[in-house]
Amino acid sequence: MGRFGRVLTAMVTPFTEDGALDIDGAARLARWLVANGNEGLLVAGTTGESPTLTHQEQADLVAAIVAAVDVPVVAGAGSNDTRAAIDLTERCTNAGADGILHVAGYYNRPSQAGLDTHFRHCAAATDLPTMIYDIPGRTGRKVSTETMARLAHEVTNIVGLKDAAGSPAETARLLEMAPDGFEVYSGDDALTLPLLSIGAVGVIGVATHWAGREMAAMFDAFESGRVAEATAINQRLLDSYDFETGDAAPNPVPTKCMMRVLGLPAGPCRLPMGPEPPGLEDRAREVLAALRGSEPEPAQQVDAAAEVLAEPAPVGTG
């Protein structure tokens, strides 16, 4: 098992209907996710709409969730401005996070030398274990295997990668080059099973908002050598992977819709993500029905978790 667990969710950030940060809702959602298969949480990542959060909101969010759950909490602290990323790293460290995640600089597309220097400065701002998030489809720049391997060897607290680069073969090469103890987490739900086959230790997922138990069962099967069973579970999850994002409803729009269908805190997305397209709630219900088969309907599952949701959780202020 990875240092942060196997199944983590990159949490959406609940907002009120007028767009304010819903701290109480975030704590409730975090507790529900832990009760439903998650062994850790990523807070204030891009699925958590970090580009629209102030630095203080991010710190408040991390503190509230750390206080609400008893699993590892990794804080997204990434930015394409190194000074901003350092400030976020310090704030999230002080808020009680267990680890830090830094995405590659987006839009400005820095060189590999720039990425290397950026990550070194960010890691130096904390004593917490730090992961790098490689998602070139969104950032416009891949963190090269050579850059990652060099950082893993030379920076003590750079301990892992959230991998959404889409090339398990290249990730296998990285793991061969990296030091012992360096961990890869899948950052692409649909590639989690292939990445497990080359040595990944977990997933930081999106569909895990509603399919955490199924993802944990897939890990259990694979780790026990029941590969056919793991494959069958993965096939059941394909609709969930497809639902996560699309041109008309990019991530996290579908997930917030799914949370509302399940009766959980979510609220709208902050602009510029935009409104949900028509029919998305109907599609969410179809995905749940296909996934759960004869299991209880979503409303019944929420009722079964009502005690978890109702229990008061201490909320930090950051």
N, C-alpha and C positions, 0 to 999 in steps of 0.2 A: 504494500500500500504506500502511496506517495505521502509526503510529509503533511499535505493538506487534506488527505483523504482521497478517495477514488472518484466519487460523484460530487461535483460542485456545480452550482447554478450561478451563472452571471446574471444577478438579480436585476429585474426592472426596478425603477425608482417610482414608487407611488406618488402621485400628485393629487391635490384636491381639484374639484371641478374648475376652480378659478386659476389653477396652475401653480399653487403654492406647494412647497414640499410637505408631504404627509409623513411626518416622522413616526407617529403612532401606527399608521398603516404599514410602514416599512418594517417595523418591529414585528407586527402581527404576521406579515407575509413571510418574514425570515423564519419565524417559529413554525409556521405551517410547512415551509419547504423542508426544514430539518425533520419534522414529523413524517414527512412523505418521501424519504429516501435519500436526502442530501446529507453528505458527510462533511461538507464545507460550503462556504459561500464566497462569491466574488461580488464586492459592493462598489458601485460607482465606476463600473466599466462602461464601454460604449453602449451595451445593452441597457445599462442604467442611465443612459442619456447624459453622460459626464460632460459632453461639450456644452450643455445648457445649464450646468450646475455652477454656482459660485464656489470658490475654494472653501468658504465657511460652510456652505450647504454640504459639501462632500465630507468635511470633517464631522459635522453634526450627524450625518447619515451613518458614517462608520461607527462613531461612538454609540449611537442608539442600537445598532445591530450587534455590536460586540457585547453590549449589556443584555441583549435579549436572548442570545443563543449560547450554547456551550460547545460549538464546533469551531474549527479554524475559520477566520474571516480574513480574506485577502482584499486589500484595498487597491482599486485602480487609481493610479496617481500620474498617468501619462499625459504628455502634452507635446506639441511641436515647438514649444519654447522651453529651453532647458531650465531657465530661471523659474518658470511657473511649475515645472515638474519637480524641481527641488523643493519649492515651497509646499506643494501638495504632499510630497513624500514626508516632509517634517510634520505637517499637520496630521496626516493619517497615522504616522508612528505615534504621535502624542495622543491620538484618539483611541489607541489600544489595538490597532490591527495586528494580526499575526504574520502577515506577509504583504508585500507590495508587488503590483504588476505595472510594468511600463511598456506601453505600445511604442513602436517605431514612430519617429516624427512623420506626421502625415501632411500632405499637400506640398510642403516645401521640399520634399524628396532629397534629404541630405545624402552626401556620399557615405561610403562605408566607414571612412575615417571619422566623419562627423557623427555617425551613429555610435561608433565605438566610444568616442569621447563623451557623447551625451549620456550613454548608459553608465559609464564610469562615474561621472559626476552625480547622477541620480542615486546610484548604489552607495556612494560615499556619504549621502545625506541621511542614512539610516543604518542601524545594525540589524535590521530585519532581513530575513531571506527574501530575495527579490527574483521575480520571473520577468522574462522579456516576452512580449506578445508580438508575434510575426504574422501579419495579415496584409500581405502586399496588395490584395484586391481592393482594400480600402485606403491604405496608406500611400500607395503608389511606389513604394520602395521595399524590396525584400531585404531582410537582414541575412547576409550571406552566411553560409555554413562556416566559413573560415572565421568571420567576425564573431559568430556565436561561440565557436569552440575556443577562440582566444580569450574572450571574456570569461567563459566558464572556468578556464584554467587560471586566469590571472586575477579575477575579482572574487574574493572569498565568498561574498554573500549573493552573488549571481548564481542561483542554484537550479534554475529550470527555464523551460520554454512553454508558453502557450502557443501551440502550433496550428495556424490556420493558413499555411502556405500551400497546401494541396498536393504535396509530393511526399508520400510515405517513404519512397526510396531514398530521397535526399535526407529525410529525418533519420533514417537508419544509418546513413553515413555520418551524420552529426553525432549520434549516440556512440558510434564506434570511435570518434575523435574526442569526445568529451570525457572529463574525469569521472571516476566512480562517484555515484551519488547524485549526478546531474539527472534531473527528471523532466520528462516530456509529458505535458497534458494536451489532449486533443482540444483544439479550439474550433473544431468543425464537427458537429454531431454526426454527420453522415460518414466521416472518416474515422470515427472512434474505434470501431472494430479493426479496420486495417492497421491503425496506429498501434493498437494493443499487440498485434502480431509481430511488430518490430521492436517492442519494448516500452511503449508508453505506459504510464502508471495510472492515468485517470483522464477525466474529461471536465472541462469547464464549459458547461452546456447552456443551451437555451430551451430546447424541448424538455429538459430536466425540470423546468417549472411545473409541468404536468405529468411527466413520465420519469420522475426520479426513481421510483421503485422498479420500473421496467429496466432502466439503465443499470441499476445496481444488480438486478437479476442477470443481465447480460454479462457483467463483470464476473459475478459468481460462477456462471457457467463456463466462461472462457478460462478463468483461473483454475477451475477444477478439471480442465481437459475436455469438457463437453462442448466441443466446438460447433457441432451441428445444432445444439440447443441455442448457443449464443447467436449463431447465424439466423435461426428462426426468430429469435427475439428482435434482432436487428431489422429483419424484414417487416415485423409488425410495427416498427418505429418509422418506417420510410415516409408514411403520410405526415407524421409529426415533423420530420426533418423538412419536408416540402412546405409545410405550413408556416415555418418560422419566419420566412422572409420572401419578398418578391418585389417586382417593380412597382406594383400598385399599393403594396403594403409592406414596406421595408421594416426589418427588425429595428425597434421592438414593438411596432404597431400590432402585429398579430398576437404577440404574447400578452400584451396588456388586454386585448380583447378576450383572450382565453381566460385570463385571471378573472375578469368580470363575469364571464360565463360560469366560472366556478364559485362565484360569490366572494372573491378575494380582493383585497385592496389593490388598486392599480391607477385608476383615473386616466385622464387623457395624456397623450404625449405633448411635450412642449414643441412649439414651432422651432425649426421648419419641418419637423417630421410630418405634420399635416394630419387631416382627419382619416378615419377608417373608410375604406371603400364599402359600398353597399354589399350586403350578404356575407360579411366576414364572420359575424357571430354564428350564422347558420353553418358556415364551413367549420368553425371551431367545434360545434356540437357534433358534426359528422366525424371529425378527427377523433374526438373522445370516444364516440360510439364504436368506431372501427378498432381503436386501441384496446378498449376495455371489454368488449364482447359482452359476456354474461355478468361482468362485475357490476357493482351498483352504479346507478346513474350519477352524474356529477353532483347534483344537489344532495343526494344521499351521502356521497363521500364528504362533502363539506359539512353536513350535519354530523357525521362521524368524527370530524376534526373540530367540532365546535368548541369542545372543552379546551383544546390547544389555543384556539383563537380568543377565547373568552378570558383566559388566565391573564391577569395583569403582568406586564413585563416592565422591568425598570428601564427607563429611557435616559441615555446620556445626552449631554448638551454639547460635547466636543470642546 
